[in-house]
Amino acid sequence: MSQPLTLRAVRKAPLLSRSLGAALILLLLALPFCALLPATHPLAISAWTLTLVGKILCYAIVAVALDLVWGYAGLLSLGHGLFFALGGYAMGMYLMRQAAGDGLPAFMSFLSWDRLPWFWAGTQHFAWALCLVVLVPGLLALLFGFLAFRSRIKGVYFSIMTQALTYASMLLFFRNETGFGGNNGFTGFTTLLGFSITATGTRIALFIATVLLLLASLALGFALARSRFGRVLTAVRDAESRLMFVGYDPKGFKLFVWTLSAVLCGLAGALYVPQVGIINPGEMSPTNSIEAAIWVALGGRGTLVGPLLGAVIVNGAKSWFTVAFPEYWLFFPGLLFILVTLFLPRGVIGLLRRRRDD
């Protein structure tokens, strides 16, 4: 696959793209109001549809986060599903405590446990749950990144290590004795901050929070890309050895963007769980992380907006395929990745810009 779009191309975003982006934002902000309309209204949408769009937007945040490390720093991660799931589990612990009241979560009672594990302490408080959402994936990424970048692991070896990390974590969370619900994970949520989690108002609030996080992720990504920090990151991607020759130490730059990307994934996972209503070790599957790489490749690496579009296209198609032709779904992303590699090396964004120039 050829190099992603340069920083100069990102800076000179066409007016048409900006207009489309503004229209998309307005559409997303209008969807919650459509959910409040009577069912007979032509613009009305169901709470289920709003939740589905919110779920896809959570994936879009993961795509933007992955683009920061792959599109700009050249670090192909096949383990971002782990950070997403850890954020989801942190929020799930709070939701399980809310559902259990003064007792133990249902799966612990089923396993005849008599007390909460030590790492569940404080999870009945929303503020502490938010701290865990940020700290757990952030600290894990910081530790892993420090060891990996210190050892100058990069390229395909870095990708394999991230995939091994998420696979090992998935196997760990599948075990009942770890205290995370085993194969079934967490489900049966009832309330969030005292509000019914299935109420339309709660669904709307979660959707708006997801949209705001997505916009904040894009704003932060563009701010970094257009700064001196972003120029150094693209130098790390394109010629790390030459960057070191002129006196830069790339380890700190890679470690910062890697940790930031993990935190964004954790936040996305925390918003995903109350909207979907379940979190289990399957979210850590290496397949999910590979799918995230497909979103970024389809949309266009190094553009931030492109991966967002890729996530929406692939997950929208997945929602249709898994209902109409469930047995063929896995063939679709594989074929899509091959076609993008051969015919759309710069993704959908590259195709749109090429047509504009023509």
C-alpha positions as CSV (number, residue, x, y, z in Angstrom):
1,M,0.0,0.0,0.0
2,S,1.4,3.4,-0.9
3,Q,2.2,6.2,1.5
4,P,-0.8,8.0,3.0
5,L,-1.7,11.6,2.2
6,T,0.9,14.1,3.2
7,L,0.4,16.7,5.9
8,R,0.2,19.4,3.2
9,A,-2.8,17.6,1.7
10,V,-4.5,17.4,5.1
11,R,-3.9,21.1,5.7
12,K,-5.5,22.0,2.3
13,A,-8.7,20.3,2.9
14,P,-11.2,21.3,0.1
15,L,-14.2,23.5,0.9
16,L,-16.5,20.7,-0.3
17,S,-15.1,18.3,2.3
18,R,-15.5,20.8,5.0
19,S,-19.1,21.4,3.9
20,L,-19.8,17.7,3.9
21,G,-18.2,17.4,7.3
22,A,-20.4,20.2,8.7
23,A,-23.5,18.7,7.2
24,L,-22.6,15.3,8.7
25,I,-22.2,16.9,12.2
26,L,-25.5,18.7,11.9
27,L,-27.2,15.4,10.9
28,L,-25.7,13.5,13.9
29,L,-26.8,16.3,16.2
30,A,-30.3,16.2,14.7
31,L,-30.8,12.4,15.2
32,P,-31.6,12.6,18.9
33,F,-34.4,15.0,18.2
34,C,-35.7,12.6,15.5
35,A,-35.9,9.9,18.2
36,L,-38.2,12.1,20.2
37,L,-40.7,12.5,17.4
38,P,-43.9,10.5,17.3
39,A,-43.6,7.2,15.5
40,T,-45.9,8.3,12.8
41,H,-43.7,11.3,11.9
42,P,-41.8,10.8,8.6
43,L,-38.5,11.9,10.2
44,A,-38.9,9.8,13.3
45,I,-36.3,7.1,14.2
46,S,-36.5,4.4,16.8
47,A,-34.3,4.2,19.9
48,W,-32.8,1.0,18.4
49,T,-31.7,2.9,15.3
50,L,-30.2,5.6,17.5
51,T,-28.3,3.0,19.5
52,L,-27.0,1.3,16.3
53,V,-25.6,4.6,15.0
54,G,-24.1,5.3,18.4
55,K,-22.4,1.9,18.3
56,I,-21.0,2.6,14.9
57,L,-19.7,6.0,16.1
58,C,-17.9,4.3,18.9
59,Y,-16.1,2.2,16.3
60,A,-15.4,5.4,14.4
61,I,-13.6,6.8,17.4
62,V,-11.4,3.7,17.5
63,A,-10.6,4.2,13.8
64,V,-9.5,7.8,14.4
65,A,-7.4,6.6,17.3
66,L,-5.8,3.9,15.2
67,D,-5.1,6.4,12.4
68,L,-3.1,8.5,14.8
69,V,-0.6,5.7,15.4
70,W,-0.7,4.0,12.0
71,G,-1.4,6.9,9.6
72,Y,0.9,9.4,11.2
73,A,3.5,7.4,13.2
74,G,3.6,4.3,11.0
75,L,2.8,1.9,13.8
76,L,0.3,-0.7,12.7
77,S,-1.4,-1.9,15.8
78,L,-3.4,-5.2,15.8
79,G,-4.3,-4.8,19.4
80,H,-6.5,-1.7,19.7
81,G,-9.5,-4.0,20.4
82,L,-7.9,-4.7,23.8
83,F,-7.9,-1.0,24.9
84,F,-11.4,-0.6,23.7
85,A,-12.5,-3.7,25.7
86,L,-10.7,-2.6,28.8
87,G,-12.5,0.7,28.8
88,G,-15.7,-1.2,28.3
89,Y,-15.0,-3.5,31.2
90,A,-14.2,-0.6,33.5
91,M,-17.6,0.9,32.7
92,G,-19.2,-2.5,32.9
93,M,-17.9,-3.0,36.5
94,Y,-19.8,0.2,37.5
95,L,-22.9,-0.9,35.7
96,M,-22.8,-4.3,37.3
97,R,-22.5,-2.7,40.8
98,Q,-25.5,-0.5,40.0
99,A,-27.5,-3.5,39.0
100,A,-26.5,-5.5,42.0
101,G,-27.3,-2.9,44.6
102,D,-25.8,-3.9,48.0
103,G,-25.2,-7.4,46.9
104,L,-22.6,-9.1,44.6
105,P,-22.9,-9.0,40.8
106,A,-25.0,-11.9,39.5
107,F,-22.2,-13.9,38.0
108,M,-20.3,-13.8,41.4
109,S,-23.3,-15.1,43.2
110,F,-23.6,-17.9,40.6
111,L,-20.0,-18.9,41.3
112,S,-20.6,-18.9,45.0
113,W,-18.2,-16.0,45.8
114,D,-18.6,-14.4,49.2
115,R,-16.8,-11.1,48.6
116,L,-15.7,-8.7,45.8
117,P,-12.2,-9.0,44.5
118,W,-9.8,-6.3,45.6
119,F,-9.7,-4.6,42.2
120,W,-13.5,-4.1,42.3
121,A,-13.1,-1.7,45.2
122,G,-14.7,1.7,44.5
123,T,-16.3,0.6,41.3
124,Q,-19.7,1.6,42.7
125,H,-18.7,5.2,42.2
126,F,-19.0,6.7,38.7
127,A,-16.0,9.0,39.1
128,W,-13.7,6.1,40.0
129,A,-15.1,4.1,37.0
130,L,-14.2,7.0,34.7
131,C,-10.7,7.0,36.2
132,L,-10.4,3.3,35.5
133,V,-11.6,3.9,31.9
134,V,-8.7,6.2,31.3
135,L,-6.0,4.8,33.6
136,V,-6.2,1.0,32.8
137,P,-5.8,1.2,29.0
138,G,-3.5,4.2,29.3
139,L,-1.1,2.7,31.8
140,L,-1.0,-0.7,29.9
141,A,-0.3,1.2,26.7
142,L,2.4,3.3,28.4
143,L,4.1,0.2,29.8
144,F,3.9,-1.8,26.6
145,G,5.0,1.1,24.5
146,F,7.9,2.0,26.7
147,L,9.3,-1.6,26.5
148,A,8.6,-1.9,22.8
149,F,10.0,1.4,21.7
150,R,12.9,1.2,24.0
151,S,13.8,-2.1,22.3
152,R,13.3,-0.4,18.9
153,I,10.6,-2.9,17.9
154,K,8.7,-1.7,14.9
155,G,7.2,-2.9,11.6
156,V,5.6,-6.3,11.4
157,Y,7.2,-7.3,14.7
158,F,5.4,-4.6,16.5
159,S,2.1,-5.6,14.9
160,I,2.6,-9.2,15.9
161,M,3.4,-8.3,19.5
162,T,0.2,-6.1,19.8
163,Q,-1.8,-9.0,18.4
164,A,-0.3,-11.4,20.9
165,L,-1.0,-9.0,23.7
166,T,-4.7,-8.8,22.9
167,Y,-5.0,-12.5,22.3
168,A,-3.4,-13.4,25.7
169,S,-5.6,-10.9,27.4
170,M,-8.7,-12.4,25.8
171,L,-7.7,-15.9,27.1
172,L,-7.2,-14.4,30.6
173,F,-10.6,-12.8,30.6
174,F,-12.3,-16.0,29.5
175,R,-11.4,-17.6,32.8
176,N,-14.1,-17.4,35.5
177,E,-11.6,-17.0,38.4
178,T,-10.3,-13.7,37.1
179,G,-13.5,-11.9,38.3
180,F,-14.7,-10.5,35.0
181,G,-17.6,-12.8,34.2
182,G,-15.7,-15.4,32.1
183,N,-17.1,-16.2,28.7
184,N,-20.4,-14.4,29.4
185,G,-18.8,-11.1,30.5
186,F,-21.0,-8.4,31.9
187,T,-24.7,-7.9,31.0
188,G,-28.0,-7.3,32.7
189,F,-27.4,-3.6,33.2
190,T,-30.3,-1.6,34.7
191,T,-29.3,2.0,35.6
192,L,-26.7,4.6,34.8
193,L,-26.3,7.4,37.3
194,G,-29.7,6.5,38.6
195,F,-31.4,6.6,35.2
196,S,-32.9,3.6,33.5
197,I,-30.4,2.5,30.9
198,T,-33.1,1.5,28.4
199,A,-35.0,4.8,28.7
200,T,-35.0,7.0,25.5
201,G,-33.6,9.9,27.4
202,T,-30.6,7.9,28.5
203,R,-30.1,6.6,25.0
204,I,-30.1,10.1,23.7
205,A,-27.6,11.3,26.3
206,L,-25.2,8.5,25.5
207,F,-25.5,9.2,21.8
208,I,-24.8,12.9,22.3
209,A,-21.8,12.0,24.5
210,T,-20.5,9.7,21.7
211,V,-20.8,12.4,19.1
212,L,-19.0,14.9,21.3
213,L,-16.2,12.5,22.0
214,L,-15.9,11.8,18.3
215,L,-15.7,15.5,17.5
216,A,-13.2,16.0,20.3
217,S,-11.0,13.2,19.0
218,L,-11.0,14.7,15.5
219,A,-10.2,18.1,16.8
220,L,-7.4,16.8,18.9
221,G,-6.1,14.7,16.0
222,F,-6.1,17.6,13.5
223,A,-4.5,19.9,16.1
224,L,-1.6,17.4,16.6
225,A,-1.3,16.7,12.9
226,R,-0.9,20.4,12.0
227,S,1.6,21.1,14.8
228,R,5.3,20.6,15.0
229,F,4.6,17.4,16.9
230,G,2.6,16.1,13.9
231,R,5.4,16.9,11.5
232,V,7.8,14.9,13.7
233,L,5.4,12.0,13.7
234,T,5.2,11.9,9.9
235,A,9.0,12.0,9.9
236,V,9.0,9.0,12.2
237,R,6.7,7.2,9.8
238,D,8.7,8.1,6.6
239,A,12.3,8.1,7.7
240,E,12.9,7.3,11.4
241,S,16.6,6.7,11.0
242,R,17.2,10.1,9.3
243,L,15.1,11.8,12.1
244,M,17.4,10.3,14.7
245,F,20.4,11.4,12.6
246,V,19.4,15.1,12.9
247,G,19.1,14.8,16.7
248,Y,15.5,13.7,17.5
249,D,14.6,10.9,19.8
250,P,11.5,9.3,18.4
251,K,10.7,7.2,21.4
252,G,8.9,9.9,23.3
253,F,6.8,11.0,20.3
254,K,5.7,7.4,19.6
255,L,5.0,6.7,23.2
256,F,2.8,9.8,23.6
257,V,0.6,9.2,20.6
258,W,0.4,5.5,21.3
259,T,-0.8,6.1,24.9
260,L,-3.2,8.8,23.7
261,S,-4.6,6.5,21.1
262,A,-5.2,3.8,23.8
263,V,-7.0,6.3,26.1
264,L,-9.3,7.3,23.2
265,C,-10.2,3.7,22.6
266,G,-10.9,3.1,26.3
267,L,-13.3,6.1,26.3
268,A,-15.0,4.7,23.2
269,G,-15.4,1.4,24.9
270,A,-16.9,3.0,28.0
271,L,-19.6,4.6,25.8
272,Y,-20.1,1.5,23.8
273,V,-21.0,-0.8,26.7
274,P,-24.1,1.0,28.1
275,Q,-25.5,1.5,24.6
276,V,-25.0,-2.2,23.5
277,G,-25.8,-3.7,26.9
278,I,-23.0,-6.2,27.1
279,I,-19.2,-6.6,27.2
280,N,-17.4,-9.9,27.0
281,P,-13.9,-11.2,26.0
282,G,-15.0,-11.5,22.4
283,E,-14.4,-7.7,22.1
284,M,-10.7,-8.5,22.6
285,S,-10.6,-10.9,19.7
286,P,-7.7,-10.2,17.3
287,T,-10.3,-10.2,14.5
288,N,-11.8,-7.0,15.9
289,S,-8.5,-5.3,15.8
290,I,-7.8,-6.4,12.3
291,E,-11.2,-5.1,11.3
292,A,-10.2,-1.7,12.7
293,A,-7.2,-1.7,10.4
294,I,-9.5,-2.4,7.5
295,W,-11.6,0.7,8.5
296,V,-8.5,2.9,8.4
297,A,-7.2,1.4,5.1
298,L,-10.6,1.8,3.4
299,G,-11.1,5.4,4.5
300,G,-7.5,6.5,3.9
301,R,-4.6,6.5,6.3
302,G,-3.3,9.8,7.6
303,T,-6.5,11.7,7.0
304,L,-8.5,11.2,10.3
305,V,-11.8,11.8,8.4
306,G,-11.1,8.9,6.1
307,P,-11.0,6.2,8.9
308,L,-14.2,7.6,10.3
309,L,-15.9,7.0,6.9
310,G,-14.3,3.6,6.7
311,A,-15.7,2.6,10.0
312,V,-19.2,3.8,9.1
313,I,-19.1,2.0,5.7
314,V,-17.8,-1.3,7.0
315,N,-20.0,-1.5,10.1
316,G,-23.0,-0.3,8.2
317,A,-22.4,-3.1,5.7
318,K,-21.8,-5.5,8.5
319,S,-25.2,-4.6,10.1
320,W,-26.9,-5.5,6.7
321,F,-24.7,-8.5,5.9
322,T,-25.1,-10.3,9.2
323,V,-28.9,-10.2,8.8
324,A,-29.2,-10.8,5.0
325,F,-26.2,-13.1,4.4
326,P,-24.6,-14.0,7.7
327,E,-22.5,-16.8,6.3
328,Y,-20.8,-14.5,3.8
329,W,-19.9,-11.6,6.2
330,L,-16.3,-12.7,6.8
331,F,-15.6,-12.9,3.1
332,F,-16.6,-9.3,2.7
333,P,-13.9,-7.6,4.8
334,G,-11.2,-9.8,3.4
335,L,-12.3,-9.0,-0.2
336,L,-12.6,-5.3,0.7
337,F,-9.1,-5.1,2.1
338,I,-7.7,-6.8,-1.1
339,L,-9.6,-4.4,-3.4
340,V,-8.5,-1.4,-1.4
341,T,-4.9,-2.4,-1.5
342,L,-5.0,-3.0,-5.2
343,F,-7.2,-0.2,-6.4
344,L,-7.6,2.4,-3.6
345,P,-4.2,2.7,-2.0
346,R,-5.2,6.0,-0.5
347,G,-8.7,4.9,0.4
348,V,-12.0,6.6,-0.1
349,I,-10.7,10.0,0.7
350,G,-7.9,9.6,-1.9
351,L,-10.5,8.6,-4.5
352,L,-12.7,11.7,-3.7
353,R,-9.8,14.0,-3.9
354,R,-8.6,12.5,-7.2
355,R,-12.0,13.0,-8.7
356,R,-12.1,16.6,-7.4
357,D,-8.7,17.3,-9.1
358,D,-9.9,15.7,-12.3
